Amino acid sequence: VYLMLANDMLHTLYAGNCVTIAEDVSGMPTLARPVSEGGVGFDYRLQMAIADKWVEVLSEWGMDDAWDMGNLVHTLENRRWGEKCISYA
């Protein structure tokens, strides 16, 4: 509830002039949905799954011709509809 209040306050006081980003490793639903929709109110989620997948790929999967492309593509595309996210690798 505290984060909902903080995000709501920031977006009310600084409408259009602030961006909030949540680092999420839990996959918490509605983290980057507006408070008016019952979300926590962050503008973006820092999506950790892609970075974690690249660590796995480069350290465990071996040569690139043996990579499981379906698994890799699933990780790259697996996002909640309507939630904006930031990813890095």
KOLFIZA-973235 format. One record per residue (C-alpha): residue in one letter; z, x, y; residue number from 1. Coordinates in Angstrom, 1 decimal. Last residue first. Layout:
BEGIN
<pt><type>A</type><zz>Z</zz><xx>X</xx><yy>Y</yy><seq>NUM</seq></pt>
...
end
This chain:
BEGIN
<pt><type>A</type><zz>-21.2</zz><xx>21.1</xx><yy>-8.1</yy><seq>89</seq></pt>
<pt><type>Y</type><zz>-20.3</zz><xx>18.6</xx><yy>-5.4</yy><seq>88</seq></pt>
<pt><type>S</type><zz>-20.0</zz><xx>14.9</xx><yy>-5.2</yy><seq>87</seq></pt>
<pt><type>I</type><zz>-19.3</zz><xx>12.5</xx><yy>-2.3</yy><seq>86</seq></pt>
<pt><type>C</type><zz>-18.9</zz><xx>8.8</xx><yy>-3.0</yy><seq>85</seq></pt>
<pt><type>K</type><zz>-19.8</zz><xx>5.4</xx><yy>-1.5</yy><seq>84</seq></pt>
<pt><type>E</type><zz>-18.5</zz><xx>2.5</xx><yy>-3.5</yy><seq>83</seq></pt>
<pt><type>G</type><zz>-20.9</zz><xx>-0.5</xx><yy>-3.7</yy><seq>82</seq></pt>
<pt><type>W</type><zz>-21.6</zz><xx>-0.3</xx><yy>-7.4</yy><seq>81</seq></pt>
<pt><type>R</type><zz>-19.3</zz><xx>2.1</xx><yy>-9.2</yy><seq>80</seq></pt>
<pt><type>R</type><zz>-20.9</zz><xx>5.3</xx><yy>-10.2</yy><seq>79</seq></pt>
<pt><type>N</type><zz>-22.1</zz><xx>6.8</xx><yy>-13.5</yy><seq>78</seq></pt>
<pt><type>E</type><zz>-25.4</zz><xx>8.3</xx><yy>-12.4</yy><seq>77</seq></pt>
<pt><type>L</type><zz>-24.7</zz><xx>12.0</xx><yy>-12.7</yy><seq>76</seq></pt>
<pt><type>T</type><zz>-22.4</zz><xx>11.6</xx><yy>-15.7</yy><seq>75</seq></pt>
<pt><type>H</type><zz>-25.0</zz><xx>9.5</xx><yy>-17.5</yy><seq>74</seq></pt>
<pt><type>V</type><zz>-27.7</zz><xx>12.0</xx><yy>-16.7</yy><seq>73</seq></pt>
<pt><type>L</type><zz>-25.6</zz><xx>14.8</xx><yy>-18.3</yy><seq>72</seq></pt>
<pt><type>N</type><zz>-24.8</zz><xx>12.9</xx><yy>-21.4</yy><seq>71</seq></pt>
<pt><type>G</type><zz>-28.5</zz><xx>11.9</xx><yy>-21.8</yy><seq>70</seq></pt>
<pt><type>M</type><zz>-29.6</zz><xx>15.5</xx><yy>-21.2</yy><seq>69</seq></pt>
<pt><type>D</type><zz>-27.5</zz><xx>16.9</xx><yy>-24.1</yy><seq>68</seq></pt>
<pt><type>W</type><zz>-28.2</zz><xx>20.5</xx><yy>-23.4</yy><seq>67</seq></pt>
<pt><type>A</type><zz>-29.9</zz><xx>22.6</xx><yy>-26.2</yy><seq>66</seq></pt>
<pt><type>D</type><zz>-32.8</zz><xx>24.0</xx><yy>-24.0</yy><seq>65</seq></pt>
<pt><type>D</type><zz>-30.2</zz><xx>25.0</xx><yy>-21.4</yy><seq>64</seq></pt>
<pt><type>M</type><zz>-28.6</zz><xx>27.6</xx><yy>-23.7</yy><seq>63</seq></pt>
<pt><type>G</type><zz>-24.9</zz><xx>27.1</xx><yy>-24.5</yy><seq>62</seq></pt>
<pt><type>W</type><zz>-23.1</zz><xx>23.8</xx><yy>-24.0</yy><seq>61</seq></pt>
<pt><type>E</type><zz>-19.5</zz><xx>25.2</xx><yy>-23.5</yy><seq>60</seq></pt>
<pt><type>S</type><zz>-19.0</zz><xx>27.1</xx><yy>-20.3</yy><seq>59</seq></pt>
<pt><type>L</type><zz>-22.0</zz><xx>26.0</xx><yy>-18.2</yy><seq>58</seq></pt>
<pt><type>V</type><zz>-22.0</zz><xx>22.4</xx><yy>-19.3</yy><seq>57</seq></pt>
<pt><type>E</type><zz>-18.2</zz><xx>22.0</xx><yy>-19.2</yy><seq>56</seq></pt>
<pt><type>V</type><zz>-18.0</zz><xx>23.5</xx><yy>-15.7</yy><seq>55</seq></pt>
<pt><type>W</type><zz>-21.0</zz><xx>21.3</xx><yy>-14.7</yy><seq>54</seq></pt>
<pt><type>K</type><zz>-19.2</zz><xx>18.2</xx><yy>-16.0</yy><seq>53</seq></pt>
<pt><type>D</type><zz>-16.0</zz><xx>18.9</xx><yy>-14.1</yy><seq>52</seq></pt>
<pt><type>A</type><zz>-18.1</zz><xx>19.2</xx><yy>-10.8</yy><seq>51</seq></pt>
<pt><type>I</type><zz>-19.9</zz><xx>16.0</xx><yy>-11.6</yy><seq>50</seq></pt>
<pt><type>A</type><zz>-16.7</zz><xx>14.1</xx><yy>-12.6</yy><seq>49</seq></pt>
<pt><type>M</type><zz>-14.8</zz><xx>15.0</xx><yy>-9.4</yy><seq>48</seq></pt>
<pt><type>Q</type><zz>-16.1</zz><xx>12.3</xx><yy>-7.1</yy><seq>47</seq></pt>
<pt><type>L</type><zz>-14.7</zz><xx>12.7</xx><yy>-3.6</yy><seq>46</seq></pt>
<pt><type>R</type><zz>-14.5</zz><xx>9.0</xx><yy>-2.8</yy><seq>45</seq></pt>
<pt><type>Y</type><zz>-15.8</zz><xx>7.8</xx><yy>0.5</yy><seq>44</seq></pt>
<pt><type>D</type><zz>-14.9</zz><xx>5.4</xx><yy>3.4</yy><seq>43</seq></pt>
<pt><type>F</type><zz>-11.3</zz><xx>4.9</xx><yy>2.2</yy><seq>42</seq></pt>
<pt><type>G</type><zz>-10.0</zz><xx>1.4</xx><yy>2.6</yy><seq>41</seq></pt>
<pt><type>V</type><zz>-7.6</zz><xx>0.9</xx><yy>-0.4</yy><seq>40</seq></pt>
<pt><type>G</type><zz>-9.6</zz><xx>-2.1</xx><yy>-1.5</yy><seq>39</seq></pt>
<pt><type>G</type><zz>-8.7</zz><xx>-5.8</xx><yy>-1.4</yy><seq>38</seq></pt>
<pt><type>E</type><zz>-12.0</zz><xx>-6.8</xx><yy>0.1</yy><seq>37</seq></pt>
<pt><type>S</type><zz>-10.6</zz><xx>-6.7</xx><yy>3.7</yy><seq>36</seq></pt>
<pt><type>V</type><zz>-9.1</zz><xx>-3.3</xx><yy>2.9</yy><seq>35</seq></pt>
<pt><type>P</type><zz>-12.6</zz><xx>-2.0</xx><yy>2.6</yy><seq>34</seq></pt>
<pt><type>R</type><zz>-13.7</zz><xx>-0.4</xx><yy>-0.7</yy><seq>33</seq></pt>
<pt><type>A</type><zz>-13.5</zz><xx>3.3</xx><yy>-1.4</yy><seq>32</seq></pt>
<pt><type>L</type><zz>-10.5</zz><xx>3.2</xx><yy>-3.7</yy><seq>31</seq></pt>
<pt><type>T</type><zz>-11.5</zz><xx>-0.2</xx><yy>-5.2</yy><seq>30</seq></pt>
<pt><type>P</type><zz>-11.0</zz><xx>1.1</xx><yy>-8.8</yy><seq>29</seq></pt>
<pt><type>M</type><zz>-8.9</zz><xx>4.2</xx><yy>-9.4</yy><seq>28</seq></pt>
<pt><type>G</type><zz>-11.1</zz><xx>6.7</xx><yy>-11.3</yy><seq>27</seq></pt>
<pt><type>S</type><zz>-8.1</zz><xx>9.0</xx><yy>-11.8</yy><seq>26</seq></pt>
<pt><type>V</type><zz>-9.5</zz><xx>12.2</xx><yy>-10.4</yy><seq>25</seq></pt>
<pt><type>D</type><zz>-10.0</zz><xx>10.9</xx><yy>-6.9</yy><seq>24</seq></pt>
<pt><type>E</type><zz>-10.0</zz><xx>12.9</xx><yy>-3.7</yy><seq>23</seq></pt>
<pt><type>A</type><zz>-10.1</zz><xx>10.2</xx><yy>-1.0</yy><seq>22</seq></pt>
<pt><type>I</type><zz>-12.3</zz><xx>10.6</xx><yy>2.1</yy><seq>21</seq></pt>
<pt><type>T</type><zz>-11.6</zz><xx>9.0</xx><yy>5.5</yy><seq>20</seq></pt>
<pt><type>V</type><zz>-14.2</zz><xx>8.9</xx><yy>8.3</yy><seq>19</seq></pt>
<pt><type>C</type><zz>-13.3</zz><xx>8.4</xx><yy>11.9</yy><seq>18</seq></pt>
<pt><type>N</type><zz>-15.1</zz><xx>7.4</xx><yy>15.1</yy><seq>17</seq></pt>
<pt><type>G</type><zz>-16.7</zz><xx>4.1</xx><yy>14.3</yy><seq>16</seq></pt>
<pt><type>A</type><zz>-13.5</zz><xx>2.2</xx><yy>14.9</yy><seq>15</seq></pt>
<pt><type>Y</type><zz>-10.8</zz><xx>4.6</xx><yy>15.9</yy><seq>14</seq></pt>
<pt><type>L</type><zz>-7.8</zz><xx>2.4</xx><yy>16.3</yy><seq>13</seq></pt>
<pt><type>T</type><zz>-8.9</zz><xx>-0.2</xx><yy>13.8</yy><seq>12</seq></pt>
<pt><type>H</type><zz>-10.4</zz><xx>2.2</xx><yy>11.2</yy><seq>11</seq></pt>
<pt><type>L</type><zz>-7.3</zz><xx>4.4</xx><yy>11.5</yy><seq>10</seq></pt>
<pt><type>M</type><zz>-4.9</zz><xx>1.5</xx><yy>11.2</yy><seq>9</seq></pt>
<pt><type>D</type><zz>-6.7</zz><xx>0.0</xx><yy>8.2</yy><seq>8</seq></pt>
<pt><type>N</type><zz>-6.8</zz><xx>3.4</xx><yy>6.5</yy><seq>7</seq></pt>
<pt><type>A</type><zz>-3.1</zz><xx>4.0</xx><yy>7.0</yy><seq>6</seq></pt>
<pt><type>L</type><zz>-2.2</zz><xx>0.5</xx><yy>5.9</yy><seq>5</seq></pt>
<pt><type>M</type><zz>-4.2</zz><xx>0.8</xx><yy>2.7</yy><seq>4</seq></pt>
<pt><type>L</type><zz>-2.8</zz><xx>4.2</xx><yy>2.1</yy><seq>3</seq></pt>
<pt><type>Y</type><zz>0.7</zz><xx>2.9</xx><yy>2.4</yy><seq>2</seq></pt>
<pt><type>V</type><zz>0.0</zz><xx>0.0</xx><yy>0.0</yy><seq>1</seq></pt>
end
